[in-house]
């Protein structure tokens, strides 16, 4: 993600990062690569993130060509699919440390990487509503709907608040469930009257 590569350390997600090996372990958060000769990308240091981040808008996929040899500084080439082969170095964000070994990397922009991705973006609101209609089922709660609040006190509960329950455009209203053996539902005026009687 070039837009956040000027930060001192890489973002670390324990769920995503646990799925990867050395590069994406917690000890490697902040690992950077120096790239140049990539059209549309300014020469400089870029912080590496887990591969899934390459699917985000503006993301770029970078893969080291581990079998490459005789790498020349400033070397670059363009493959038939639009990928770029460039030389670069590894470093660590915020330390000024960098490796002396020159390496070869394949760099894919979002448009090139999308050709190899099986991820299809769709609207959950449309997808699940259509699926329920097709199966003759009740439409489940959708992201566009307002939320659901469940209150199940074990002893007593006093509620004196206002709930914001506006759904998204076209969404359904909120659900509030309160369970208990005895309820005392009063209005503001009745509370004021009871308070006055207690003096």
GIMO-V7588 format. One record per residue. RES is the residue in three letters. OMEGA is omega in degrees with one decimal (none if undefined). Layout:
BEGIN
res;omega
RES;OMEGA
RES;OMEGA
END
This chain:
BEGIN
res;omega
UNK;-176.9
UNK;-176.2
UNK;179.6
UNK;-175.6
UNK;177.8
UNK;177.8
UNK;-175.8
UNK;179.7
UNK;-179.4
UNK;173.1
UNK;-178.2
UNK;177.9
UNK;-175.8
UNK;-179.9
UNK;178.2
UNK;-172.4
UNK;179.8
UNK;-177.4
UNK;-175.0
UNK;-178.2
UNK;-170.2
UNK;-172.8
UNK;-171.9
UNK;176.0
UNK;-177.3
UNK;-179.8
UNK;-178.8
UNK;176.3
UNK;-177.1
UNK;178.0
UNK;-177.0
UNK;174.6
UNK;176.6
UNK;-178.9
UNK;173.5
UNK;178.9
UNK;173.0
UNK;-179.0
UNK;179.0
UNK;-179.4
UNK;-178.5
UNK;176.5
UNK;179.1
UNK;-179.3
UNK;-179.4
UNK;-178.5
UNK;-178.2
UNK;178.2
UNK;175.4
UNK;-171.4
UNK;-177.6
UNK;-179.5
UNK;179.6
UNK;179.7
UNK;179.2
UNK;179.2
UNK;180.0
UNK;-179.0
UNK;178.4
UNK;179.3
UNK;180.0
UNK;-179.7
UNK;177.2
UNK;176.2
UNK;-170.5
UNK;-178.3
UNK;-176.3
UNK;177.5
UNK;-180.0
UNK;-178.2
UNK;-177.7
UNK;177.1
UNK;179.5
UNK;-179.1
UNK;177.6
UNK;177.7
UNK;179.0
UNK;179.6
UNK;-177.0
UNK;-178.2
UNK;-179.9
UNK;177.1
UNK;178.4
UNK;174.1
UNK;-177.2
UNK;175.9
UNK;-179.5
UNK;-178.2
UNK;170.4
UNK;175.7
UNK;179.7
UNK;-176.5
UNK;173.5
UNK;-177.0
UNK;-175.0
UNK;179.5
UNK;175.2
UNK;179.1
UNK;177.4
UNK;-178.0
UNK;177.0
UNK;-177.7
UNK;178.7
UNK;-178.9
UNK;169.7
UNK;-177.5
UNK;179.4
UNK;175.3
UNK;-177.9
UNK;-176.8
UNK;179.0
UNK;-178.4
UNK;-179.7
UNK;179.4
UNK;-176.7
UNK;-176.9
UNK;176.6
UNK;-178.1
UNK;176.8
UNK;-179.7
UNK;178.0
UNK;179.9
UNK;178.4
UNK;179.7
UNK;-179.5
UNK;-175.5
UNK;-174.6
UNK;176.3
UNK;179.5
UNK;-179.8
UNK;179.1
UNK;179.3
UNK;-179.9
UNK;-177.8
UNK;-179.8
UNK;-178.7
UNK;175.6
UNK;-179.5
UNK;-179.6
UNK;177.0
UNK;-175.6
UNK;178.2
UNK;-178.4
UNK;-180.0
UNK;173.0
UNK;-174.5
UNK;178.6
UNK;180.0
UNK;179.3
UNK;178.5
UNK;-179.0
UNK;-178.1
UNK;178.5
UNK;-178.9
UNK;179.5
UNK;179.7
UNK;175.6
UNK;-179.0
UNK;177.3
UNK;-174.5
UNK;176.1
UNK;179.9
UNK;174.3
UNK;-171.3
UNK;-179.1
UNK;179.1
UNK;173.2
UNK;-177.9
UNK;-179.8
UNK;-178.6
UNK;179.4
UNK;-177.4
UNK;-176.3
UNK;174.0
UNK;177.1
UNK;179.9
UNK;177.1
UNK;-180.0
UNK;179.9
UNK;-179.7
UNK;-178.7
UNK;179.9
UNK;174.1
UNK;-177.3
UNK;-176.6
UNK;177.6
UNK;178.6
UNK;-180.0
UNK;-180.0
UNK;177.5
UNK;179.3
UNK;-179.8
UNK;-179.7
UNK;179.7
UNK;-179.9
UNK;-178.6
UNK;-174.8
UNK;-179.3
UNK;none
END
